[in-house]
Amino acid sequence: MMFRDFTLTDKEREALNAISTKIHKPAKRRIYTQGEAGKYVYRIRSGAVRLEHHLHDGRNQIFAFMWSGDMFGTIEDGVYPASAIALVDTYLFQIPYAALLNLIEVHPRIQTLFLQQVLNYTQAARRHLLLATYPLVVKRLAGFLLECSKQADFYDRHTNILTLAMDRRDIADYLGFAVETTSRMLKELEDMRLIKRLSSQRIMLDRRKIMDMF
């Protein structure tokens, strides 16, 4: 059941499940677009999502990657201030915003769950800021790989293999450097024996050595 990991009464959980719909988005499929009327809040059952802001000069700025258990769908002035795109096959809980507001009036404790998600989102934004402002770009990439390795769906702790959900361009956009820099810094990390590239998406990490960089 949805939200089984939250401390809710059976009644609250059933009420939240009742207004939620399970949906699937294939890899690279858009979930919603910046400027679109905001109708839903989402929680990731499995998969990964990128959030990006479209700039006036035509560029897209990725500012967050969302993972299993995360919620997203912030609405400002009735619209989504950013776009959300599935990185891989992603399964979501879709919650109508209007129904959620009505539900909170009946079960006000449910609001605390969403406030906690806002806090989690703020912490993710802070981590992004720290990563994107490291003077050494190789340290930005190492820190990013370390962050990704916290996701059990994408990192195997027995083999130390990380399967990247995003491509090189996504990583470069998120960390604030050129796409070519991503490949160059991966090679530098490999030369430092911190990683071993197995394929374009699969990387073996030496987490202990990477953590020593910080």
PEGI-V685261 format. One record per backbone hydrogen bond with DSSP energy under -0.5 kcal/mol. NH is the residue of the N-H (numbers start at 1). CO is the residue of the C=O. Records with the same first field share a line. If there is no record, write none. Layout:
# PEGI-V685261
NH->CO  CO
This chain:
# PEGI-V685261
4->1
6->3
8->6
13->9
14->10
15->11
16->12
17->13
18->14
19->15  16
20->17
21->94
23->92
25->90
28->86
29->26
31->84
32->84
35->80
36->33
38->78
39->37
41->95
42->72
43->93
44->70
45->43  91
46->91
49->66
50->85
51->64
52->83
53->61
55->53  59
58->55
61->53
62->60
63->51
64->51
66->49
68->47
69->44
70->67
72->42
76->79
79->76
80->36
81->74
83->52
84->32
85->50
86->29
87->48
88->48
90->25
91->46
92->23
93->43
94->21  92
95->41  93
96->19  94
97->39
100->96
101->97
102->98
103->99
104->100
105->101
106->102
107->103
110->107
111->108
112->109
113->109  110
114->110
115->111
116->112
117->113
118->114
119->115
120->116
121->117
122->118
123->119
124->120
125->121
126->122
127->123
128->124
129->125
130->126
131->127
132->128
133->129  130
134->131
137->135
139->136
140->136
141->137
142->138
143->139
144->140
145->141
146->142
147->143
148->144
149->145
150->147
151->148
152->150
154->151
155->151
156->161
157->155
160->156
161->156
162->160  203
163->154
164->162  201
171->167
172->168
173->169
174->170
175->171
176->172
177->172
181->178
182->178  179
183->179
184->180
185->181
186->182
187->183
188->184
189->185
190->186
191->187
192->188
193->190
194->189
195->189
196->204
198->202
199->202
203->162  201
204->196
205->160  203
206->194
207->205
210->206
211->207
212->208
213->209  210
214->211
